[in-house]
Amino acid sequence: MGTWGTGPFDNDTAADFANALDDAEPEACEALIRGVLIRTIDATGYLTEAEEAVAAAALIAAQCPGGEPVDTSYGPETSMPMFPSDLRALADEALARVVSDAAGPASDWVDPEDWTHWRSALTRLRAVLAPPPPSVALFDVQP
């Protein structure tokens, strides 16, 4: 993996994924993103698409309240279509899988400080992707 930073598109694989999104028709972008998230969630053994899943999650999080825009020069150049809300849960689950994979991207960091920045970035993405708690109590249970 050619990596030059800790951002979601700061590696060769994610930059190639951004190029694939740029080359796709707008309606195909959702399918590409959904596919990489589902394959990452369902993967057994080595996560071959972990870098793409992180990039996909960043694109989804950018459309959520509190999400940061993807403004890296290695991210997609074209605007992404609005993604359906069900992708939030898939992205969060894929990130949980990436973070928990001890033999995957988490083990690729030579510098512990880089690993800490990367892990913090994934934690921030997951916080944005997590559905907000209900604002109205559904039941008022009294002891």
Solvent accessible surface area in square Angstrom, and as a share of the most:
residue,aa,sasa,rsa
1,M,106,0.47
2,G,30,0.29
3,T,51,0.30
4,W,114,0.40
5,G,24,0.23
6,T,32,0.19
7,G,24,0.23
8,P,36,0.23
9,F,1,0.00
10,D,27,0.14
11,N,13,0.07
12,D,70,0.36
13,T,41,0.24
14,A,0,0.00
15,A,16,0.12
16,D,91,0.47
17,F,19,0.08
18,A,1,0.01
19,N,85,0.44
20,A,45,0.35
21,L,1,0.00
22,D,36,0.18
23,D,123,0.64
24,A,26,0.20
25,E,109,0.49
26,P,82,0.51
27,E,135,0.60
28,A,38,0.30
29,C,3,0.02
30,E,56,0.25
31,A,68,0.53
32,L,66,0.33
33,I,0,0.00
34,R,60,0.22
35,G,17,0.16
36,V,2,0.01
37,L,0,0.00
38,I,69,0.35
39,R,127,0.46
40,T,3,0.02
41,I,34,0.17
42,D,97,0.50
43,A,27,0.21
44,T,126,0.73
45,G,58,0.56
46,Y,131,0.50
47,L,2,0.01
48,T,101,0.59
49,E,40,0.18
50,A,0,0.00
51,E,22,0.10
52,E,27,0.12
53,A,0,0.00
54,V,9,0.05
55,A,0,0.00
56,A,0,0.00
57,A,0,0.00
58,A,4,0.03
59,L,10,0.05
60,I,4,0.02
61,A,2,0.01
62,A,33,0.26
63,Q,57,0.25
64,C,13,0.08
65,P,115,0.72
66,G,69,0.66
67,G,20,0.20
68,E,118,0.53
69,P,102,0.64
70,V,42,0.24
71,D,125,0.65
72,T,43,0.25
73,S,98,0.63
74,Y,103,0.39
75,G,6,0.05
76,P,24,0.15
77,E,156,0.70
78,T,71,0.41
79,S,108,0.70
80,M,36,0.16
81,P,41,0.26
82,M,153,0.68
83,F,19,0.08
84,P,51,0.32
85,S,91,0.59
86,D,72,0.38
87,L,0,0.00
88,R,52,0.19
89,A,62,0.48
90,L,37,0.18
91,A,0,0.00
92,D,27,0.14
93,E,91,0.41
94,A,0,0.00
95,L,0,0.00
96,A,33,0.26
97,R,60,0.22
98,V,0,0.00
99,V,27,0.15
100,S,82,0.53
101,D,18,0.09
102,A,89,0.69
103,A,76,0.59
104,G,0,0.00
105,P,7,0.04
106,A,18,0.14
107,S,67,0.43
108,D,64,0.33
109,W,43,0.15
110,V,148,0.85
111,D,67,0.34
112,P,104,0.66
113,E,111,0.50
114,D,52,0.27
115,W,91,0.32
116,T,73,0.42
117,H,92,0.41
118,W,16,0.06
119,R,87,0.32
120,S,45,0.29
121,A,16,0.13
122,L,1,0.01
123,T,81,0.47
124,R,130,0.48
125,L,27,0.13
126,R,81,0.30
127,A,76,0.59
128,V,30,0.17
129,L,0,0.00
130,A,42,0.33
131,P,101,0.64
132,P,99,0.62
133,P,114,0.72
134,P,106,0.66
135,S,114,0.74
136,V,110,0.63
137,A,85,0.66
138,L,142,0.70
139,F,163,0.68
140,D,120,0.62
141,V,127,0.73
142,Q,137,0.61
143,P,182,1.15
